[in-house]
């Protein structure tokens, strides 16, 4: 990461109209809302697997922000990148 928090705030100000004085917390909240809306409205979800269990046909996905679950739970058609 080569950008300061001020650089990131300026970028989000220019691209999305956020306050140039936005804190990292403000920006994270904005991005979370923006991306969650995109995940919910997506027609397809793409994910991989951290562990694949061939004999059970299971895929184990570990994540820390919930985006993985949004990719595999909401879209009508779900695609796992490990299947190709």
Residue pairs with C-beta under 8 A, 6 or more apart in sequence:
3 11
5 23
5 24
8 24
8 27
9 18
9 19
9 20
9 21
9 22
9 23
9 27
10 20
12 18
12 22
12 27
12 30
13 19
13 20
13 22
16 30
16 34
18 26
18 27
18 30
19 26
22 30
35 67
36 70
39 45
39 67
39 70
39 71
39 74
40 70
40 74
42 71
42 74
42 75
43 75
43 76
43 77
44 75
44 76
44 77
44 78
44 79
45 70
45 71
45 72
45 73
45 74
45 75
45 77
45 78
45 79
46 71
46 79
46 80
46 81
47 61
47 68
47 71
47 72
47 78
47 79
47 80
47 81
48 61
48 80
48 81
48 82
49 59
49 60
49 61
49 80
49 82
50 60
50 61
50 62
51 59
51 60
52 58
52 59
52 60
52 82
53 59
53 60
59 80
59 82
61 68
61 69
61 72
62 68
63 69
71 78
72 78
72 80
